[in-house]
Amino acid sequence: MRVAVADYGAGNLRSLCAALVRAGAEPFVTTDPVEAREAPLAVVAGVGHVASAAAGLARTGVDEALRERAAAGRPVLGICVGMQLLFEQSDEGGAGLGLLRGRVRRLEATRVPHMGWNTLAVRPGSRILAGLEGADVYFAHSYAVRPDDPGVTVAEVDHDGPVVAAVESGALAGVQFHPERSGPTGAQVLANAVRWSRSA
Amino acid sequence: MVKKRVIPCLDVAGGRVVKGVRFENLRDMGDPVELATRYSELGADELVFLDITATLESRGPLLELVDRAAAELTIPFTVGGGVRTVDDGLGLLRAGADKVAVNRAALDEPGLLTRLAEAFGSQAVVCAVDARGGEVVTHAGRRPRGIDAVAWAQEAVEQGAGELLVTSIDADGTRDGYDLELTGAIADAVGVPVIASGGAGCARHLAEAFAVGAEAALLASIVHEDPERLPVLKRELKEDGWPIRT
């Protein structure tokens, strides 16, 4: 299955694409709004800041393409900053795509960034994280989403308090951790995401 | 809660893993990605590639190595050694390193940590702090800098470092344990994760570093001579009650 990986000019998408190939997908990196809108699954990934990522997507018009996808019910998966981009205002300054209601807040913990492997508490019914209750995945972030609707949260981890690790809402899904850097568990997440996108 | 990390560090030169004594008589130990994959299979939580030659001619093979590691590894990796400029750091991150470790250039190039953090986020920027007797040293420990290690650690975090790799030059290679005074003082002074480095000989040493506040511990010679020691160490730590990924 073809997967459009949105390129907003920051970071390197090689590890993610390689992981998607291992999950049985055919990823391609694109800045083309038409491809980003029409592919069976679109993935927004990346590191850094919500504001610069949003600006990067706006430069190519991929931001609008993703909004159109979401409006049409076509699946979008956000990874790390890509998940934060699905939401509205960020404490870092700037705004995401606003596809889900809620803010991006700086973590309040003894150690920030939240760095390393942490254990998923998965809510029943999650499609992306099916079978991964109690599994460890790799996090590297200083900000996290606070959804207005707690019902979209499908997994949390504990880092001096609960941190939203994954959200699902209709054709939108996001993971705060890095599946491409989370060993066999991460591979399972991407395989689940590909399967989910076929039926989302 | 976030797990304590155990991180093997591989020395590379010219795109190969090497082993030598004081940077001389370097012996080829194999392909970095193959060895890294082996450590990953044995339970490494993360990896560090340290370019010990860090010359201009070693840059090509290093970038090629980063590119391959990015595609083939399924755990995070940091690349360090010889990062002199913002462009050096950005080049490694753009090539696919999850994090870049900056050592003396962080001291010599004001703004370098900040620029890297602005481009890739603090979580991608590791400041390597080498110390002897509480003082920052550079050039593999040969040059004292007249700066207090704890004060420099705090300054580096303010500038944008999201993690500190704290190496005691005194303890390095001794296998007598990490420098707990140094590691603990820095871990107490900053709010970012601290990786203890230099002196690991057994599981108890890692536990001691965790106890004084380190989030992670770097391993070199003790796992290179026997990679099977890695899962044994992790099991011992877990049995000792530490949160360890198995």
Interface residues (C-beta under 8 A of the other chain):
Chain A: A10 G11 N12 R14 S15 C17 A18 A19 V47 G48 H49 V81 T110 R111 V112 P113 H114 M115 G116 W117 N118 T119 D136 Y138 F139 A140 H141 S142 V157 D158 H159 H178 E180 R181 S182 G183 P184 G186 A187
Chain B: M1 V2 K3 K4 R5 S40 D45 E46 D67 A70 A71 E72 L73 T74 I75 P76 L93 R94 A95 G96 D98 K99 E118 A119 F120 G121 S122 Q123 A124 G162 E163 G191 V192 P193 E215 A216 R245
